[in-house]
Amino acid sequence: MTDTEMIIDPQRAAALVSQIKTVRERIAAVAKGRDVRLVAVSKLKPANDILALVQQASPPQLHFGENYAQELSQKAELLPRNIQWHFIGGLQSGHCKSLAKIPNLFCVSSIDSEKKAQLLDKYRGEFLSNPSSSSFSPDSPPVPVPGKINVHVQVNTSGEPTKSGCAPGPSTVALCRAVRALPNLHLLGLMTIGAIARSMATATTPADPADPDAPVNEDFACLRQQRDLVAAELGLDPETLELSMGMSEDFEGAIVAGSSEVRVGSTLFGARGPKSEAKIKV
Ligand SMILES: *Cc1c(COP(=O)(O)O)cnc(C)c1O
């Protein structure tokens, strides 16, 4: 199937366009003129939802986030090449090779070990020296020249054992230092998911997220501290390191707390069904 064959339901497209407009307005209302990247989290949603936002949102939505490596590879093959893909799901070593071969992979946001960073770097290097090994079929339309993969180091700011991510402190500094030494990766910044409970506690105040009395989300405060620590230890300007934090329930609070990138799924696309029922082509 090519994108010309993909059918977009006009009503569904209109709803998606309206939802993204609302989210963009909500971001702008708290961003105080800062540029905050919106990653539309399209995991488990069909490819034609994504295509609708690429073709019909104004300006086009091009940053999309996915959690499953295979689903991301399939969607990247199917959808326009100017999309900038983000892998935001739990990263396994076994994913690194297929991810590295996606020419328009913009960012891997879930780097949590030096081993996985090294694998991603190695496979990206192999791919860049032989781009015909692309995951895309030879008859696919031309892709922008692929380059380094941006990465976020994921920090486990909540300390929950079920969350992946690098422990705050020396481990995070060491991992960032290691990533910066790898030729085919670019350290864009830090990412956290955070504890749902804390998100819910702060999300009830969207009416005035700039209220100084609004509860401080400890995950966001922690990520910011880690960014400042990494910058100091590595001799960087903290402003050159991004903070990827904030999801549907808490993105406004995250922006007030300094987020440079929010990852919004269900507020844009609606609730997600079980993975077993998800379809890429509908
Ligand atoms: C699913 C997911 C999101 C989006 O979550 P919503 O609550 O649907 O906005 C953001 N970040 C990560 C890492 C995710 O897995």
Ligand as a Chemical Component Dictionary entry (heavy atoms), coordinates in Angstrom:
data_LIG
# 
_chem_comp.id                   LIG 
_chem_comp.type                 NON-POLYMER 
_chem_comp.pdbx_formal_charge   0 
_chem_comp.three_letter_code    LIG 
# 
loop_
_chem_comp_atom.comp_id 
_chem_comp_atom.atom_id 
_chem_comp_atom.alt_atom_id 
_chem_comp_atom.type_symbol 
_chem_comp_atom.charge 
_chem_comp_atom.model_Cartn_x 
_chem_comp_atom.model_Cartn_y 
_chem_comp_atom.model_Cartn_z 
_chem_comp_atom.pdbx_ordinal 
LIG C1 C1 C 0 2.329  6.423  25.476 1  
LIG C2 C2 C 0 3.386  7.378  25.868 2  
LIG C3 C3 C 0 3.157  8.766  25.836 3  
LIG C4 C4 C 0 1.815  9.377  25.517 4  
LIG O1 O1 O 0 0.925  9.119  26.558 5  
LIG P1 P1 P 0 -0.540 9.804  26.615 6  
LIG O2 O2 O 0 -0.869 9.764  28.045 7  
LIG O3 O3 O 0 -1.412 8.983  25.768 8  
LIG O4 O4 O 0 -0.372 11.196 26.115 9  
LIG C5 C5 C 0 4.220  9.592  26.124 10 
LIG N1 N1 N 0 5.436  9.107  26.457 11 
LIG C6 C6 C 0 5.693  7.790  26.495 12 
LIG C7 C7 C 0 7.057  7.318  26.839 13 
LIG C8 C8 C 0 4.674  6.882  26.217 14 
LIG O5 O5 O 0 4.925  5.578  26.267 15 
# 
loop_
_chem_comp_bond.comp_id 
_chem_comp_bond.atom_id_1 
_chem_comp_bond.atom_id_2 
_chem_comp_bond.value_order 
_chem_comp_bond.pdbx_ordinal 
LIG C1 C2 SING 1  
LIG C2 C3 SING 2  
LIG C2 C8 DOUB 3  
LIG C3 C4 SING 4  
LIG C3 C5 DOUB 5  
LIG C4 O1 SING 6  
LIG O1 P1 SING 7  
LIG P1 O2 DOUB 8  
LIG P1 O3 SING 9  
LIG P1 O4 SING 10 
LIG C5 N1 SING 11 
LIG N1 C6 DOUB 12 
LIG C6 C7 SING 13 
LIG C6 C8 SING 14 
LIG C8 O5 SING 15 
# 
